[in-house]
Amino acid sequence: MSRPERVSILGVGNLGTCVARGLVSSGEFEAANVLLTRRRPELLSSLRDDGFPVGSDNVAAVRESDVVVLCVQPQQLDGVLAEVAPAIAPTHIVVSTVSGVSIAEIRRFLGPDVAVVRAMPNIGIAIGQSMTCLAADEASAAAVGVAHALFDQLGHTLEVQEEQMVPATALCACGIAFFLRAIRAASQGGIEIGFHADEALALAAQTARGAAELLLSSGNHPEIEIDRVTTPKGCTIYGLNEMENRGFSSALIRGIITASVKAAELYPHAAAE
Ligand SMILES: NC(=O)c1ccc[n+]([C@@H]2O[C@H](COP(=O)([O-])OP(=O)(O)OC[C@H]3O[C@@H](n4cnc5c(N)ncnc54)[C@H](OP(=O)(O)O)[C@@H]3O)[C@@H](O)[C@H]2O)c1
């Protein structure tokens, strides 16, 4: 199975909604083939109106799907796994987006025969621009292609070792907040030098998009592009050097390391066992 026919998403909150809508927007899935659950399905009425089957019966959703995407909070996962384990067959593929819960822990409920893949997306998934890291153990390696079939529709994907899922949480899932804060800071600078707040934010955000697109389309190192902007004795190098004197790169690096350490503390079982 490279592309699943029917997908169930158990725990449709913020992330599950983005996954559901993203799969249908990609044109690869019909809403009728993406089954959604949460305990309060009445909160999914707009998704129901858009043709998604919606309910609170996790077991029924599992039985009617070939791929099960887990989107509940970490502390809710054990209960959901205990509930659906009897309905999960060896032909199912389980994809867990749940931060910090290892494949080995999921296997405690599902046993050794079911393929289990972990996926760590970020909120860019809402617009098909997630950076999603995927990890599988040896027994699930063949199922990674199915996870690609889902998450390639929702942005970019990269396969990593399971022990890299904690650093992936810091760099990608938390990371989107770090870049948003950098854009906010740039817009505040923009206001101080003469733009209205809405203009400053639009200018900063589009400039950030251009910077990211330059790197992604060329494959160049950032310094190659920076060298093109830094005229000798020009304003860019003065600005850059002032930022570095104030600890710009160091602050970002230390923030990412701190987030990774914290993610490991919050989710001590996240590494492969
Ligand atoms: N948000 C992100 O940027 C992001 C990024 C990467 C990974 N993640 C991971 O994704 C997971 C979900 O995050 P989120 O932000 O989407 O959380 P969320 O908005 O709280 O969604 C969790 C959903 O699970 C439902 N739920 C709880 N118990 C359930 C049960 N027994 N059966 C069915 N549904 C149940 C809840 O709805 P009811 O209370 O109505 O049941 C809720 O809608 C987390 O594990 C998080 O670590 C999130």
The ligand as a Tripos MOL2 file, in Angstrom:
@<TRIPOS>MOLECULE
LIG
   48    52     1     0     0
SMALL
NO_CHARGES

@<TRIPOS>ATOM
      1 N1         -0.0200   21.5780   17.5200 N.am      1 LIG1
      2 C1          1.1780   21.4000   17.0000 C.2       1 LIG1
      3 O1          1.8360   22.3170   16.4440 O.2       1 LIG1
      4 C2          1.8040   20.0260   17.0600 C.ar      1 LIG1
      5 C3          2.9910   19.7880   16.3440 C.ar      1 LIG1
      6 C4          3.5450   18.5010   16.3900 C.ar      1 LIG1
      7 C5          2.9410   17.5060   17.1470 C.ar      1 LIG1
      8 N2          1.8200   17.7860   17.8670 N.ar      1 LIG1
      9 C6          1.1910   16.7220   18.6590 C.3       1 LIG1
     10 O2         -0.1160   16.5290   18.1630 O.3       1 LIG1
     11 C7         -0.9700   16.1010   19.2060 C.3       1 LIG1
     12 C8         -2.2370   16.9430   19.1960 C.3       1 LIG1
     13 O3         -1.9140   18.3040   19.4000 O.3       1 LIG1
     14 P1         -3.0390   19.4140   19.2350 P.3       1 LIG1
     15 O4         -2.3570   20.7060   19.4010 O.co2     1 LIG1
     16 O5         -3.8490   19.1440   18.0320 O.co2     1 LIG1
     17 O6         -3.9250   19.0730   20.5510 O.3       1 LIG1
     18 P2         -5.4850   19.3310   20.7710 P.3       1 LIG1
     19 O7         -5.9280   20.5150   19.9920 O.co2     1 LIG1
     20 O8         -5.7110   19.3030   22.2430 O.co2     1 LIG1
     21 O9         -6.1890   18.0400   20.1170 O.3       1 LIG1
     22 C9         -6.3150   16.8170   20.7780 C.3       1 LIG1
     23 C10        -7.7100   16.3000   20.4770 C.3       1 LIG1
     24 O10        -7.8330   14.9800   20.9720 O.3       1 LIG1
     25 C11        -9.2110   14.7980   21.3140 C.3       1 LIG1
     26 N3         -9.2880   13.6450   22.2030 N.ar      1 LIG1
     27 C12        -8.9040   13.5550   23.4940 C.ar      1 LIG1
     28 N4         -9.1490   12.3250   23.9820 N.ar      1 LIG1
     29 C13        -9.7150   11.6250   22.9710 C.ar      1 LIG1
     30 C14       -10.2060   10.2990   22.8600 C.ar      1 LIG1
     31 N5        -10.1760    9.4440   23.8950 N.pl3     1 LIG1
     32 N6        -10.7040    9.9120   21.6840 N.ar      1 LIG1
     33 C15       -10.7590   10.7550   20.6170 C.ar      1 LIG1
     34 N7        -10.3080   12.0340   20.6660 N.ar      1 LIG1
     35 C16        -9.8150   12.4510   21.8370 C.ar      1 LIG1
     36 C17        -9.6050   16.1270   21.9430 C.3       1 LIG1
     37 O11       -10.9760   16.4150   21.7510 O.3       1 LIG1
     38 P3        -12.1040   15.9750   22.8040 P.3       1 LIG1
     39 O12       -11.6880   16.5480   24.1330 O.co2     1 LIG1
     40 O13       -13.3780   16.4990   22.2590 O.co2     1 LIG1
     41 O14       -12.0340   14.4950   22.7980 O.co2     1 LIG1
     42 C18        -8.8010   17.1340   21.1230 C.3       1 LIG1
     43 O15        -9.5920   17.6960   20.0910 O.3       1 LIG1
     44 C19        -0.1870   16.2370   20.5080 C.3       1 LIG1
     45 O16         0.2250   14.9640   20.9230 O.3       1 LIG1
     46 C20         1.0050   17.0850   20.1250 C.3       1 LIG1
     47 O17         2.1470   16.6950   20.8530 O.3       1 LIG1
     48 C21         1.2110   19.0130   17.8190 C.ar      1 LIG1
@<TRIPOS>BOND
     1     1     2 1
     2     2     3 2
     3     2     4 1
     4     4     5 ar
     5     4    48 ar
     6     5     6 ar
     7     6     7 ar
     8     7     8 ar
     9     8     9 1
    10     8    48 ar
    11     9    10 1
    12     9    46 1
    13    10    11 1
    14    11    12 1
    15    11    44 1
    16    12    13 1
    17    13    14 1
    18    14    15 2
    19    14    16 1
    20    14    17 1
    21    17    18 1
    22    18    19 2
    23    18    20 1
    24    18    21 1
    25    21    22 1
    26    22    23 1
    27    23    24 1
    28    23    42 1
    29    24    25 1
    30    25    26 1
    31    25    36 1
    32    26    27 ar
    33    26    35 ar
    34    27    28 ar
    35    28    29 ar
    36    29    30 ar
    37    29    35 ar
    38    30    31 1
    39    30    32 ar
    40    32    33 ar
    41    33    34 ar
    42    34    35 ar
    43    36    37 1
    44    36    42 1
    45    37    38 1
    46    38    39 2
    47    38    40 1
    48    38    41 1
    49    42    43 1
    50    44    45 1
    51    44    46 1
    52    46    47 1
@<TRIPOS>SUBSTRUCTURE
     1 LIG1         1 GROUP 0 **** ****
